Amino acid sequence: MSRGNGEGVITALDNGLRLLMEAAQRPSFGLAEMARALDLPTSTVDRIIATLAGRGLLERAGVEWRMGKVAAALWAAYRRQQEELIRQAQRNLSDTNISIEETDQCRKLMAV
């Protein structure tokens, strides 16, 4: 994913989002492990984790961290939005009849 040319980027926010994206790829992670993965000082990563945990985006998993319930709620909200877009598209298409004509050469999708 491109980080762009840096113009208009809020570095602290960008680092927090990078941490969340990295955390989403693992079952859990430790502070030093994440600092290495992000190439950031452990003190910076520690503050990012504290901020994200304070908002419920991360939670403790023993001595490590994992994605939190708020992260799951954000994913659920995204899924609901996508499902609504699909329902809207289905309603928009309900007035259009579509049939598939099969031939020996290929399948043709024709709007009727």
Sequence and secondary structure as in RCSB ss.txt:
>XXXX:A:sequence
MSRGNGEGVITALDNGLRLLMEAAQRPSFGLAEMARALDLPTSTVDRIIATLAGRGLLERAGVEWRMGKVAAALW
AAYRRQQEELIRQAQRNLSDTNISIEETDQCRKLMAV
>XXXX:A:secstr
   TTSTT  HHHHHHHHHHHHHTTSS B HHHHHHHHT  HHHHHHHHHHHHHTTSEEEETTEEEE HHHHHHH
HHHHHHHHHHHHHHHHHHTTS EEEEE SS EEEEE 
